[in-house]
Amino acid sequence: MNSRREFLTTVGVGLLGARMGAVRQAGQAAAPPPVRGVKTTPLFKSPEGYPNGVAATPEGLWIAEQKSDVAHLVDFHGKPLKSVKTESKNTSGLGFGDGYIWMAANAAPQGIFQTDLGAKTVSHRQIPLGPPENGGGCHGVEYVDGKLWIAALRLRSILRVDAKTWQPEFMIPYSVPRAHGIAWDARAGGAIWMVTGDEHGAGLIKYDATTGRTLETAQFAETDCDPHGLAWHDGVLYSCDAGIHPGWTENKSPTHGYIFRIDIV
């Protein structure tokens, strides 16, 4: 009972912090979070052409292919280094940490697949705070210092979970129609970037990772690459264009299948 009370208290504090951040913003109408523009630069095509998740490492980028559920490691010029088949389904997010690939399934059996570099499934767990057999889909995952940040569709929140105990610790609610990849920005104490969008286009939101407060937003132009996954490395945001966007015909984006960089302007 005590552990349950402590958990509810922790989640409640996280929600309260995010809501208080929203209240503070509402009271600062004269100075809303800035809306920035972006510049996107196509770099290279993914190994299979349906990249829907990306994670950065010193060696290069791990890319999750949505249709085959294979994780490919390529260097920052696109040279293939390693491929790992996973048991994820309709993969829509990828994190890398502690020597494991963390694949986010967006189709049955849902959940997060922890896979070692030998293609062995170490664990398969549902997103917390839901039915034990189906915690809903996921559109992004990031591993940071033993924690997983998960863009949980059913919760309409970014949820921080301890990667070992699988206990939820903190939530950042979002209200955008479409949430996708997330990336950790270690500057200034830590922030989370998240891909947003709807049938009209795409954007980014940057959240304070401690309070959940919105720090800034960015908007993509129609001529920009279409973001899905998201990663941060050495001051640069990287994304991937899966060619599948709600409300669009498949491969409408001219850069579908590409890995690209995002510069905030």
C-alpha positions, 0 to 999 in steps of 0.5 A: 500500500505504501509503494502504491501511495508513493507512486500516486504521489510521484505521478501527481506531483509530475502532473501538477508540475506540468499544469502549473507550468501551463498556468504560469504561461497563461499568466504571461500572455505578453511573452509566450514561448517563441515560435521558431522556423526550421531548416531541414537538410536531407542527408541520406536514405535509410537502409529500407526506406521506411524510417520511423524512429532514430536514436543517436550514438557516438558511432552514428544513428540507429534507425528503426524501420517501420515495416520490417521492424529492423534496427539499423546502425549507420554512421553519420554519412549513412554507411551501414554498420549493423542490423538487428531484427526485433520482435516489435510491430509497426515500430514508431520509435527507437531509443538506445541505451545501456547496450540495448535497443528499445523499440516502440511498437505501435501495433499489437502486441504494443509496448516496448521491446528491449533487444540486445545487439544479438537480436534477442528480446530481453523484455517486452513490457506494456506502457504503464498506467493502463491495462497490463495486456495493452498499454496502448501505442507509442510514437517515440522513445528516448533512453536517458541515464537509466530512464525511458521517456515515452510518447504514450498515445493512450495517455497523451503524455510524455511518460518517464519510466525507470528502465529497470523497475518499469515504474512511471515517475513523471508525466508531461501532458500534451494537447497536439493532434499528432505526437511523434519522435522525442529527443533529449537536449542535455543543455540547461539542465535537460529538455525534451523535444517532441515532433508534433503535427496534423494533416496540415503539416509538422512542428516541434515543441521543446519542454522543460524536462523538470517542470513540463513547461513549454520552452519554445515551438517550431513550425515546418514549412510545406517544402521541408522534410516531414519529421517522424523520429527525432534524435539530438547529437552534438547540438544538432537535431536529426529526424527521419521521413517515413513517408506516412503522415496522417491525412496524406497519401503515402510517400507524398513527401518528396524526401520520404525514406530520408534521414535529415538534419533540423536546424532551428532558425 
